[in-house]
Amino acid sequence: MRHSSSTSASAPGTRYEPRHDRAGRTLDQHSARMAGLLHDHGVKPGDRVAVMLPNVPEFALAYFGVLRAGGIVVPMNPLLRSREIAYYLADSGARLLFAWHDVADEAHTGAQQAGADTVVVTPSAFHELLESTPPLEDLTDRHEEDTAVILYTSGTTGQPKGAELTHANLTRNCHIVATELFQLTADDVIFGGLPLFHAFGQTCTLNAAVSSGACLTLLPRFDAATALRILDEHEVTVFAGIPTLFSRVLRQPDRETYDVSRLRVSLAGGAAMPVQVLHDFQAAFDCVVLEGYGLSETSPVTSFNTLQAGPRPGSVGTPIPGVQMRVVDNGTEVRQGETGEIAIRGHNVMKRYWQRPEETAATIRDGWLYTGDLGRVDQDGYFWIVGRKKDVIIRGGYNVYPREVEDVLYEHPAVADAAVIGLPNPDLGEEVGAALVLTPGARTTAEELREYVKRQVAAYKYPRKVWIADALPKGPTGKILKRQIVPPTEPEKR
């Protein structure tokens, strides 16, 4: 492991070069010491260990250290609040949380509620701790079908649930991404701006870099100017991002002053890529943009446009080797060109949802994972996503589940009815909106309610646009009809 700047992990642009001799030894040694630290904390094979770190080198040390010790990694978004942290820890049964120093207070509070211990990760102190810990040199023996990572995701109802991804799921998905799709070599430099706690970032940047010996340059918090500086100074060859990152880089006023001539391919996923943004990025950076599709439940890559065939703008490409996709209506495959639900079968499909047999059975039927996404397939076998059955908002590549936000709103004594919906947004794809009806006699404002939610959920989840209505449209059974809700045209307060 070598760093392009100081050894402080908080510095943007910290680089990994795992295959180079010195870097490979460093990663190996530090992950062994991390495994030793876990052993000292009583972690046994199969135990869950939560990792709540941004894109810093310590994430990789913790991630691979847990796997080396035979544990199961539970990656968590550093933006989570204490109530969310408590839920993730309690649901997964993780009794140990590695949390970044900037979020130590929320982490401690949530961990205490769940009965878990917290290790606060401050770069210098953490490395001193590792240096003083005897390494666990041997790799713990695990079967390829054993669970390696639990990634939390959700549907339209209930709390987030953990998708169990096995060692085989992740290894095969990573191998296909690195070799067959993007043809990575030790000479490549990958932009590491995708969150490593997310399936896209883990497989397509971190694991792909380590498996191919490529360099991964990390950016803890995305900023277009900093990203362009990294592309220039680190001679990045592979850019991976959600559509929002592409558009923000394009809109950076001084982008033409940066030399990005080494860029050879860009990977887009996490949300639908606007065709115009794809065309504009390719033209501006003289770089092919390949869009793909996947889910946390599929490790995550399921389909992609390829370098060999070139991009087909608007399409998410063809299934990766060893994976099948079909378009169905009530389980029956529809005719070519017709719209239906996307179903997936292959080595990338998760083992199950953690401790949720009923939801697992509802999602995986006869070996096929039913995604809830609506799509079609053309005569050449390319898939096109046209919508989704799931009531989920995708804000800047992050999934926001209305029920979770509504539950928080309903906890406020002034709220009688709440409906959280997605609103079109040219930058983020969708923004979170909330229509509310107050209890009789309640005295509060939309701004106060927005701030109330903001204090209790991650920053990407709270509704930026909140409005109070006299009533919400309802069906015969009293169910709120979200499709009939029309937001006011007045600009929301910031």
C-alpha positions in Angstrom: 0.0 0.0 0.0 1.5 3.3 -1.0 0.1 6.8 -0.5 0.5 9.6 -3.0 0.3 12.2 -0.3 0.7 12.0 3.5 -0.1 8.9 5.5 -3.2 10.7 6.8 -6.2 8.8 5.4 -8.3 12.0 5.4 -6.3 13.5 2.6 -8.2 13.3 -0.7 -6.6 11.1 -3.4 -4.9 8.5 -1.2 -3.8 5.7 -3.5 -3.6 1.9 -3.3 -1.3 -0.2 -5.5 -1.8 -3.6 -4.1 0.1 -5.7 -6.6 3.4 -3.8 -6.4 5.7 -5.6 -4.0 5.9 -3.0 -1.3 2.2 -2.1 -1.4 1.1 -5.7 -1.5 3.2 -6.5 1.5 1.8 -3.5 3.4 -1.8 -4.5 2.7 -1.1 -8.1 3.6 0.7 -7.2 6.8 -1.9 -4.6 7.9 -4.8 -6.9 7.2 -3.1 -9.6 9.2 -2.7 -7.3 12.1 -6.4 -6.3 11.7 -7.3 -9.9 11.9 -5.2 -10.2 15.0 -7.1 -7.2 16.5 -10.4 -8.9 15.8 -9.1 -12.0 17.4 -8.3 -10.0 20.5 -11.9 -8.7 20.5 -13.2 -12.3 20.5 -14.3 -12.3 16.9 -14.8 -15.8 15.6 -15.5 -17.2 12.1 -19.0 -16.2 11.0 -19.3 -13.3 13.4 -20.5 -10.0 11.9 -18.3 -6.9 12.2 -19.6 -3.5 11.1 -17.5 -1.1 9.2 -18.6 2.5 9.1 -15.8 4.3 7.3 -15.6 6.7 4.3 -13.3 6.1 1.3 -10.1 5.9 3.2 -7.3 3.3 3.3 -8.6 2.1 6.7 -11.7 0.8 5.0 -9.7 -1.7 3.0 -7.7 -2.7 6.0 -10.9 -3.4 8.0 -12.7 -5.0 5.1 -9.9 -7.5 4.2 -9.0 -8.0 7.9 -12.5 -9.1 8.8 -12.5 -11.5 5.8 -9.1 -12.8 6.7 -10.3 -13.6 10.2 -13.3 -15.4 8.8 -15.8 -12.8 9.8 -18.6 -11.2 7.9 -18.4 -7.6 6.9 -21.4 -5.4 7.5 -20.6 -2.1 5.6 -22.5 0.9 6.8 -22.9 4.4 5.5 -21.0 7.0 7.7 -23.9 9.3 7.2 -26.2 7.1 9.3 -27.7 8.5 12.5 -27.7 6.7 15.8 -31.2 5.2 15.5 -30.2 3.7 12.1 -26.9 2.5 13.4 -28.6 0.8 16.3 -31.0 -1.0 13.9 -28.2 -2.2 11.6 -26.1 -3.6 14.5 -29.0 -5.2 16.3 -30.4 -6.8 13.1 -27.1 -8.2 11.9 -26.0 -9.2 15.4 -22.7 -7.3 15.0 -21.1 -6.8 18.3 -18.2 -4.7 17.1 -18.3 -1.5 15.0 -15.3 0.3 13.4 -16.4 3.9 13.0 -14.6 6.9 11.5 -13.6 9.6 14.1 -15.8 12.2 12.5 -19.0 10.3 13.3 -17.9 8.9 16.7 -20.7 10.4 18.7 -23.5 9.0 16.5 -21.6 5.6 16.4 -21.2 5.4 20.1 -24.9 6.2 20.8 -26.2 3.7 18.3 -23.8 1.0 19.4 -24.7 1.4 23.0 -28.4 1.0 22.1 -27.6 -2.2 20.3 -25.2 -3.5 22.9 -22.1 -3.3 20.6 -18.6 -2.1 21.2 -17.1 0.7 19.1 -13.5 1.1 17.8 -13.1 4.7 16.7 -10.8 4.9 13.7 -8.4 7.9 13.8 -5.6 7.4 11.2 -2.5 7.8 13.4 -4.0 6.1 16.5 -5.5 3.3 14.5 -2.2 2.5 12.8 -0.4 2.6 16.1 -2.9 0.2 17.5 -2.3 -2.2 14.5 1.4 -1.9 14.9 1.2 -3.0 18.5 -1.1 -6.0 17.6 0.4 -9.4 16.8 -0.7 -10.4 13.3 -2.9 -13.3 12.5 -0.8 -14.7 9.7 -3.0 -17.7 8.6 -6.1 -17.2 6.5 -9.2 -18.5 8.2 -10.6 -21.4 6.2 -14.0 -20.5 4.7 -16.1 -22.2 2.1 -17.0 -20.3 -1.1 -20.7 -20.5 -0.2 -20.1 -19.0 3.2 -21.3 -15.4 3.7 -18.6 -12.8 3.2 -20.6 -9.5 3.3 -24.1 -8.4 4.4 -25.3 -5.4 2.4 -28.4 -3.7 3.7 -31.0 -2.9 1.3 -34.8 -2.5 1.3 -38.1 -2.8 -0.5 -41.2 -0.6 -0.3 -42.2 -1.7 3.2 -40.6 -2.5 6.5 -37.0 -1.9 7.6 -33.8 -2.4 5.6 -32.8 -6.1 5.2 -29.4 -7.6 4.8 -28.5 -9.3 1.5 -26.0 -12.1 2.2 -23.3 -12.2 -0.4 -21.0 -15.2 -0.4 -17.3 -15.4 -1.2 -18.2 -17.0 -4.5 -20.7 -14.2 -5.3 -18.1 -11.5 -4.8 -15.1 -13.3 -6.2 -16.8 -14.2 -9.5 -18.5 -10.9 -10.0 -15.2 -9.1 -9.3 -13.3 -11.3 -11.7 -15.7 -10.7 -14.6 -15.7 -7.0 -14.0 -11.9 -6.7 -13.9 -11.0 -9.1 -16.7 -13.9 -9.5 -19.2 -15.7 -6.2 -18.9 -13.1 -3.5 -18.3 -9.8 -5.4 -19.0 -8.0 -4.0 -16.0 -4.2 -4.4 -15.7 -1.6 -3.3 -13.2 -1.1 -0.2 -15.3 -4.6 1.1 -14.7 -5.5 3.8 -12.1 -9.2 3.6 -11.0 -11.0 6.6 -9.6 -12.3 5.7 -6.2 -15.1 8.2 -5.6 -17.9 5.6 -5.3 -18.7 4.8 -1.7 -16.9 1.6 -0.6 -19.8 0.7 1.7 -21.9 0.3 -1.5 -21.9 -2.8 -3.7 -20.9 -0.8 -6.8 -17.9 0.7 -5.1 -16.8 -2.5 -3.4 -16.9 -4.7 -6.5 -16.1 -2.4 -9.3 -13.4 -0.3 -7.6 -11.9 -1.8 -4.5 -12.1 -5.5 -5.2 -11.5 -5.0 -8.9 -8.3 -3.0 -8.2 -6.9 -5.5 -5.7 -7.6 -8.5 -7.9 -6.0 -6.9 -11.0 -3.1 -5.1 -9.3 -4.5 -1.8 -10.4 -4.1 1.4 -8.5 -7.2 2.8 -6.6 -7.2 6.5 -5.8 -9.7 7.3 -3.1 -11.8 10.4 -2.6 -13.7 10.4 0.8 -16.2 13.0 -0.2 -17.0 13.8 -3.8 -16.3 17.3 -5.1 -16.1 17.9 -8.8 -13.0 20.1 -8.7 -11.1 17.7 -6.5 -12.2 14.8 -8.7 -10.8 16.5 -11.8 -7.5 17.2 -10.0 -7.2 13.5 -9.1 -8.0 12.5 -12.7 -5.2 14.8 -13.8 -2.5 14.3 -11.1 -3.0 10.6 -10.7 -3.4 9.9 -14.4 -6.6 8.1 -13.9 -7.5 5.6 -16.6 -10.9 4.3 -15.3 -13.6 6.6 -14.0 -16.5 4.9 -12.1 -19.6 6.8 -10.9 -23.3 7.3 -10.7 -24.9 9.7 -13.3 -24.8 12.6 -10.8 -21.0 12.4 -10.6 -20.8 12.5 -14.4 -23.0 15.6 -14.7 -21.2 17.4 -11.9 -17.8 16.9 -13.5 -19.2 18.1 -16.8 -20.6 21.3 -15.2 -17.3 22.2 -13.4 -16.4 25.6 -14.9 -12.7 25.0 -15.3 -12.7 21.3 -16.3 -10.9 22.1 -19.6 -7.8 23.1 -17.7 -7.3 19.6 -16.4 -5.4 16.9 -18.3 -7.5 13.8 -18.4 -6.0 12.3 -21.5 -5.2 9.0 -19.8 -8.9 8.3 -19.2 -9.8 5.3 -21.4 -13.2 4.0 -20.0 -15.9 5.2 -17.7 -18.4 3.0 -15.8 -21.9 4.2 -15.0 -24.4 2.6 -12.7 -26.5 3.1 -9.6 -29.3 4.9 -11.5 -30.4 5.6 -15.0 -27.9 7.5 -17.0 -29.4 10.4 -19.1 -28.4 9.8 -22.7 -27.5 13.4 -23.1 -25.1 13.3 -20.2 -23.5 10.1 -21.6 -23.0 11.8 -25.0 -21.7 15.0 -23.5 -19.2 13.2 -21.2 -17.8 11.1 -24.1 -17.4 14.2 -26.3 -15.8 16.3 -23.5 -13.3 13.6 -22.3 -12.8 11.6 -25.4 -13.7 8.5 -23.3 -16.1 5.7 -23.8 -18.9 5.5 -21.2 -20.3 2.0 -20.4 -23.6 1.8 -18.5 -24.6 -1.3 -16.5 -27.2 -2.6 -14.2 -27.3 -4.5 -10.9 -28.5 -4.7 -7.4 -27.1 -5.2 -3.9 -28.7 -8.7 -4.2 -26.6 -9.5 -7.3 -23.1 -8.6 -6.0 -24.0 -6.2 -7.8 -23.2 -6.5 -11.5 -25.8 -8.2 -13.7 -25.5 -6.6 -17.1 -23.2 -4.1 -18.8 -22.3 -2.6 -22.1 -18.9 -3.9 -23.1 -15.7 -2.5 -24.5 -15.8 -5.0 -27.3 -19.3 -4.0 -28.5 -19.2 -0.4 -27.5 -21.9 1.5 -25.7 -25.6 1.4 -26.7 -26.8 4.7 -25.0 -29.9 4.2 -22.9 -29.4 0.5 -22.5 -27.8 -1.3 -19.6 -26.2 -3.8 -21.9 -26.3 -7.6 -22.0 -26.0 -10.1 -19.1 -22.5 -10.8 -17.9 -21.1 -14.3 -18.5 -22.8 -16.9 -16.3 -25.9 -14.8 -15.6 -29.3 -15.0 -17.2 -31.9 -12.2 -17.4 -35.5 -12.3 -18.6 -38.5 -10.1 -18.7 -41.6 -11.6 -17.1 -45.2 -10.8 -16.2 -46.5 -12.8 -13.2 -43.6 -15.2 -13.7 -44.2 -15.8 -17.4 -41.7 -14.5 -19.9 -43.1 -11.8 -22.1 -42.4 -11.3 -25.8 -39.4 -9.5 -27.1 -39.8 -5.7 -26.8 -42.7 -5.9 -24.3 -42.3 -4.5 -20.8 -42.3 -6.6 -17.7 -40.3 -7.3 -14.5 -36.6 -8.1 -14.7 -35.7 -11.5 -13.2 -32.1 -12.7 -12.8 -30.5 -16.1 -12.3 -26.8 -16.9 -11.9 -23.7 -17.0 -9.8 -24.2 -13.4 -8.7 -27.5 -13.9 -6.9 -27.3 -13.5 -3.2 -27.5 -16.4 -0.8 -30.6 -15.0 1.0 -31.8 -12.1 3.1 -30.3 -12.3 6.6 -32.8 -14.0 8.9 -35.7 -13.3 6.6 -36.9 -16.6 5.1 -40.3 -15.3 4.0 -38.9 -12.2 2.2 -36.2 -14.4 0.6 -38.8 -16.8 -0.7 -40.8 -13.9 -2.1 -37.8 -12.5 -3.9 -36.0 -15.7 -5.1 -38.4 -18.1 -6.8 -37.3 -21.3 -8.6 -33.8 -19.9 -8.6 -34.8 -16.5 -10.2 -34.4 -13.3 -8.3 -37.3 -11.0 -9.0 -36.0 -7.4 -9.0 -39.1 -5.3 -9.0 -37.6 -3.3 -11.8 -39.4 -2.9 -15.1 -37.6 -3.4 -18.4 -37.6 -4.8 -21.9 -35.1 -6.6 -24.1 -34.5 -5.8 -27.7 -33.8 -8.1 -30.7 -30.0 -8.0 -30.0 -30.4 -9.1 -26.4 -29.8 -5.6 -24.9 -31.8 -4.7 -21.8 -33.5 -1.4 -21.2 -34.8 -0.4 -17.7 -38.0 1.6 -18.1 -39.2 2.0 -14.5 -39.7 0.0 -11.3 -42.4 -1.6 -9.4 -40.8 -0.9 -6.1 -41.7 2.3 -4.4 -38.2 3.5 -4.0 -36.6 6.9 -4.7 -33.1 6.9 -6.2 -31.5 10.2 -5.1 -28.1 10.6 -6.6 -27.5 6.9 -6.7 -28.7 6.3 -3.2 -31.9 4.4 -2.5 -34.3 6.2 -0.3 -37.2 4.1 1.0 -40.4 6.2 1.6 -41.7 4.0 4.4 -38.6 4.6 6.5 -38.8 8.4 6.2 -42.6 8.2 6.8 -42.1 6.3 10.0 -40.0 9.1 11.3 -42.5 11.7 10.3 -45.3 9.8 11.9 -43.4 9.9 15.2 -43.9 13.7 15.3 -47.1 14.6 17.2 -48.1 17.2 14.7 -48.3 14.8 11.7 -51.5 13.0 11.0 -50.8 11.8 7.4 -47.5 11.6 5.6 -46.6 10.5 2.0 -43.0 10.6 0.8 -42.5 10.6 -2.9 -39.8 11.1 -5.5 -39.7 14.4 -7.4 -37.9 14.8 -10.7 -34.5 16.5 -10.3 -32.1 17.2 -13.3 -29.0 16.7 -11.1 -29.8 13.9 -8.8 -32.4 12.1 -10.9 -34.9 12.3 -8.1 -35.3 14.4 -5.0 -37.2 13.4 -1.8 -40.5 15.2 -1.2 -43.0 14.9 1.6 -46.7 15.8 1.6 -48.1 16.1 5.1 -51.4 16.7 6.8 -51.3 18.0 10.4 -53.3 16.9 13.4 -56.1 19.3 14.4 -54.8 22.2 16.3 -51.1 21.5 15.6 -48.8 24.4 15.2 -45.7 23.7 13.2 -44.1 24.5 9.8 -42.8 22.6 6.9 -39.3 23.9 7.7 -39.5 22.6 11.3 -40.7 19.2 10.1 -37.9 19.0 7.6 -35.3 19.8 10.2 -36.9 17.2 12.5 -36.4 14.4 10.0 -33.0 15.7 9.0 -31.7 15.2 12.6 -32.8 11.5 12.6 -31.9 10.1 9.2 -28.9 10.1 6.8 -28.4 13.3 4.9 -29.4 11.8 1.6 -32.8 10.6 3.0 -34.5 13.6 4.4 -37.0 15.4 2.2 -35.7 18.7 0.8 -39.2 19.7 -0.3 -41.9 19.5 2.4 -45.4 20.9 2.1 -48.5 20.8 4.3 -51.8 20.0 2.6 -55.4 20.0 3.9 -55.8 16.4 2.9 -54.1 13.6 0.9 -55.9 11.6 -1.8 -57.0 8.2 -0.6 -58.6 5.1 -2.0 -61.7 3.3 -0.7 -59.7 1.5 2.0 -58.0 4.6 3.2 -54.7 4.0 1.5 -52.9 7.1 0.4 -52.8 7.4 -3.4 -49.3 8.7 -4.0 -49.6 8.9 -7.7 -52.3 11.5 -7.3 -50.2 13.8 -5.1 -49.1 17.0 -6.9 -46.5 19.1 -5.2 -46.9 22.9 -5.0 -45.1 25.0 -7.5 -43.7 27.4 -5.0 -39.9 27.1 -4.5 -39.0 25.3 -1.4 -36.9 27.0 1.3 -33.3 26.0 1.7 
